[in-house]
Amino acid sequence: MLSNNRYDVTEWPHGDPFDDIGEVINSIIADVRGRQATGSVRDGGKPGAVIYIPPGDYRLRTPAVIDISFLRIEGAGHGFSSSSIRFNVPEEEWSGLHELWPGGSRILVDLPAQEGRDESEGAAFLIDRSGNPRISSVEFSNFCIDGLHFTGEGTGGNPENSYVNGKTGIYVASANDSFRVNEMGFVYLEHALTIYNADALSIHDNFIAECGSGIELRGWGQASKITDNLIGAGCNGHSVYAENHGGLLITANNVFPRGGSSVRLKGVTRSSVTNNRLHSFYPGMVVLEANSSENLVATNHFLRDHEPWTPFFGVDNGLDDLFGLLTVAGSNNSVIGNHFSALVERQSIRPPGVPPVIIRLLSGSGNYVSSNHFVGMDVDATAKDSCFEAQVDALLAIDDSKTLAVMAVVVDPAATGNTILDSGRSDQVSLDPSVNAFRPTPSFASTGE
């Protein structure tokens, strides 16, 4: 027996999904709400629904507003393709490209671009419901949300490089439980995912790139996870940002440039940042701020090098090399077993002549830093016109580099009672040993000819 709780946007009789899929989805949700109006029927009554989006291009002129639980919106392919590369190819060469736009089940966010407006007003999908219980079990799976164009002031006078258009992919405004965002594609949105007050949220196996900011967990939350995603944001945004969360798991993500930060945690406690590959063009890769405490940062691979692609060459996030790749303002955090590669052109270091700082403890006590490994290399910063070629060449280059002195750990005066073990030689660690414990990494004995 067929279920009447599964909908196909191309078969719904009201509205045209190719002209305005938002209007169609809103009409379907109204139908679900009307048919499932009774709170309890035979120990059930509101099973929710599935809305299916077949492969195709669907313009969204009206925000889709979700206020029912147990709703799954699913497509048939995340469809990500780099819009940034295309928009930095001369337009006269577009006819020679195999594809021009992202594909799969693709939502074209055609809301008016308005900089500086409230983020919720530019959201393709707005989830908002007051009262009890919290809205629960809303799922987004396997389709693409495409913001189409950026409109701000971009590098080289190209607005498509600005990461600004006032558009948000998914905006969750109210407290929520057990949401899922899986196998999605997000591209050319100022904010891909903005979620307030999340409980048991799962963001897994998504492609979130070429957006101003990627994942933003705001307000407060608990027991959520961000796992196995490919993420890259703009230089003024965050790849992963969370505030006032406890029990957050950030694991097995590949976070690539050019986000202003790879992971930024504000007032986050008893959470884990583990087994991620983090790549950035600037300091401030991972920031624990606002007394973020009792967190584990372990077995991550940090790579900081230079922007190799011509359109963004020389762009940075405004931080100097004394800030640190990993910065901690909080207590009782564990930083264990991480690998740091700082591949920096000596003459580009700011302030000039200082060794770049890798781990910096700004404030707090009881932090435990142990068994971290550091590589510093002086490299030539060059740029190429081909994005893919430039980035791969930069990642694979290991020859013709000279050792670069780095400060492995710097402990500021406001940070006391911390333990630093096997995370830098004596000349690579700066701290007050009268108020912090320190055991240096053993050094090789000097040999002469």
Secondary structure, DSSP 8 states (H G I E B T S, - for coil): ---TTEEETTT-SSS-HHHHHHHHHHHHHHHHHHHT--S-BTTBS---EEEE--SEEEEE-S-EEE--SSEEEE-S------HHHHHTS-GGGGGG-S-SS--SEEEEE-S---TTS-GGGGEEEEE---SSS-EE--EEES-EEE-----S--GGG-GGGS--SS-EEEEE-S-EES-EEES-EEES-SEEEEEEEEES-EEES-EEEEESEEEEEEEEEES-EEES-EEEE-TTSEEEEEESEES-EEES-EEETT-SEEEEEES-BS-EEES-EEEESSS-SEEEESS-BS-EEES-EEEE----BGGGTT---S--TTS-SEEEESSS-EEES-EEEEEE-GGG-SSTT---EEEEEEEBS--EEES-EEEEEE-----BS-HHHHHHHHHH--SS-EE---EEEEE-TTB-S-EEESSS-GGGEE--TTTSEEE----------
